[in-house]
Amino acid sequence: MKVLIPLLVPLFLYGCFGSDDNASTSLSGTVADGYIENATVCFDENGNLTCDDSEPTTTTAADGTYSITASGSVEGLAVIAIVGPDSKDADDGGLTMSEAGKEGFNFMAPAENPEVVSPLSTLVQFEIISNPDFSLDEAQGAVKETLGIDNDDLNLLEYDFVAAAETGDSFATNIKNVTEVLSSALGDVTKNMNSDSAIADLKAGGDAGMKAFQTGIMDMIKETVIPATVAGGAVTGTVDDLKKQLVVFENEKKLLE
């Protein structure tokens, strides 16, 4: 028995203090370009960039807030927000997306830092997907460079630009304008891709196909929308101004094709 004790003690201690792949993590935050009510939010356990029936899921409150519990590691995975026809953007005065004439779209955010799920967090998560070796800071840095944001201390994953814009902050107002355009573009691109029969075949290809569909949407956003909404190295202009820039950019691109 004396021989067995030194072997049993380490095993006992490992059972008590070793890593637990089934540990629970509370994930909470806000979904916003304006605060979005009745969006479906989930922890994307299998990394296919959509919400499956088996995944932890909830809906957002009137102020856009949500809370879910994830099992296991969240590293490298995302929180997904699906904004559908019955969701409500606070900017639309109580109308649903459908009633406001808006198309639905998906946001995503790194599950390690899901405080504000928005177009900004969506761009950050896309950088992580495109560059698996990127840290959260490196992914944020890439997005800031793309959008011309010169603020090393700004955390795009925690920045409540909606609340800041309501105080009259001009920087936050510019950011909110851009997020509104990005959200609108996400809806339009998603609708157009959904109507393509080849895309339907892609989405039917299981988790890998669904992930390819969602990353294809983000490729279009980066290629078309962002260049049109970033002028002179900075995000500027009203929502209407930015949408006009986008139309001009798309028309010029068609002429070159």
N, C-alpha and C positions, 0 to 999 in steps of 0.2 A: 504493500500500500504506500509506503514511503516513496517508492520509485514512481508511482503514478501521480502523486500530488503536483510535482513541478510541471507535468504535462497538462493536467486538468486546469490549473489556475490560469495560464495564458488563454486557453480556450474559453473559460468562463468570462474573463475580462473582455475578450474580443466580442463575445455575445452581448455584453452590456454596453461597451463603448465603441465598437467597430462601426464602420459606415453602414447606413441604412438606406438602401435604394428605394424603400417604400415610404420614406419620411414625407410628411405633408408640408406644403408651402402655401401660405395664403397670398393670393394675388389680388390686388385691388387698385383702382384708379378711376380715371374719367375718360370717356370717349368724346372727342371734340373736333369740329372745325368751328361750328357753334356747338354748344353742349347738345348731345344727341340722346334722345329718349327712345326706349324700346328697340335698341340695337341688340343683336344676339352676340354675346361674348363667350369665348371658350379658350381653354388651354389646349393648344394644338399638339397633342401627345405624339402623333405619328409624323409630324412635319410635312403634311400635305397641303398646308396653307388654307385649309377650310375647316369648318366645324362638323365633326362626325357625331352620330347619335351617342356613341360610347364615351365621349369626352366631357370633362367637367364644363358645364354651360350655365349661363344665366342671361338675364336681360337688364339693360341699363335703366336706372331711375330717371325721373324727370330732369334732374340736374346732370345727367350723363354718367353718374357713378355706377360702379359695378364691384363685385367681390366674388371670387371663386377660390376653391381649394384644389391644388394640384398635388398629385402623388408622384414621388420619385424626383429625379433631377430635372430642373428647368433649364439647365445650361444649354445654350445653342438653339433653344426652341422659342416659340412665339405665342403671344396672346393674339387671337384673331377677333375682330369686331365686324360683324356683317350688318350693314345698314340697308334695310330692305324697304319695300313700299309702305309699310305701316310704321316705320320709324319716324321720329320727329326731330328736325333740327330746330333748336331754339330761335334761330334767325328767321324762321318762317312763320312766326306768330301762331303757333299751335296747329298748323297744317301738317299732315303726314307728307312723306316724300312724294307719294303718288299725287296727292292733292296739290302739292306745290310744283308739280311737273318735273320732278327731279328723278334721275335714274339712281338705282342702288349701287353700292360699291362695298368693297372690303378694305378695312384698315388692318394693320398688324403692328406689333411692338415686341421688342425682346422681352421674354418672360422674366428675365433677370432684372428688368427695370421698366415695368409696365404702367407707370403712374399716369401718363397722358398718352392715350392711344389716338393718334392723329395722322394726318398726311406726313408730318415730320418724322414721327416714329416709324411710319411705313417705309419711308426712304432709308432710315437707319437700318431697319431689319433687312431691307433689300440689299444693302451694302454687305451685311453679314452673310447673307445667302450667296452673294456673288463672290465674296472674299472670305472663305471660311476661317482663315487665320487671323482675321481682324478682331481686335478687342472692341468693346463698346465705344471706348474713347476714339479709336481709330475710325470706326464706322461713322461716328458723329462728326469727326474732323472732315471726312470725305464729303458728307452732306453739307456741312457749313461751307466748304470750298465751292461746291457746286452752286449753292444758293447765294454765295457772296456774303456770308455772315461772318464778320470779323469780331468774334467774341469768344475767346478760349474758355471763359468761365461759364458760358451758357450751356445748361444741360437740356438738350432738345427733348429728352424723354421725360422731363419733369416740368418743363416750362408751360405754364397755363397762360397762353397768349390771349385766350378769350377774356379772362379776368383782367389781365394787364391792359388790353385794348379798351376795356370799359372805363378805365381810369384816364383815357386820353393819351396814353403812351403811343408816340408815333411809330416807334420801331415795332411794337406789338401789333399795331393796326396794320402795318405793311405785311407782317408775317401772317396775320389772320386773313388778309385779302388774298395772299398767295395760297394759303391752305384751302380757301373756298374754291379757287380756280382749280387747284389740284383735285379736290373732291369731285367737282363737276366733270373734270376730264376723266377721272377714274370711272365715273358712272357711264360716260359716253363710250369710252374705250371698251369697258366691260360689256355694254349692250351690243356694240358692233362685233366684238369677238364672239359673243354668245350666238349671234345670228349666222355665223360661218359654220358650214357643215364640217369642214376639216377640223375646226376647233371642237365640235361636238365629239368627233372621233378621238381627239386628244384627251378630252376630259373623261371619256369612257375608259381610258387606259389605266385606271386605278390611281393609287396615290401619286405615282410618278407623273402621270398625265395631268392630274389636277395641279400639282406643283408647277409643272411646265406652263400650264394655262395662266396661273397667277403671276409667275415671274415674267411671262410674255407681256402681260398688262403693264408691269412696272418698266419693262424695257421701252415700251411705247411712250410712257410718261417721261422717262429720262431723255429719250431721243427727240420728242416733239414738244412737250408742254414746258418743261423746265427752261430750255433755251429761249422760249418765247416770253417767259415771265421773269427772267433775270436780265435786267438792263444795266449796262455799265458796271457789272460786277456786284450789283446789289438788287434786292427785291424791292420794287417800288410800284406805286400806282394804286388806283382804286380797283375794285373787282371788275367794273366795266372796262376800264383801261386795259387791264391785263387780259381780259377775254378778247378785246379788239386786237391786242398784240398777237394773241394765239391764232386768230383767224388769218391775220396777215402772214404770219410765219408759215402756217399750213398751206396757204395759197402759193407762197413763194417756193415752198418745197415741191409742190405738185408741178410747177413750171420747170423745175430742174430735173424731174424724173423722166 
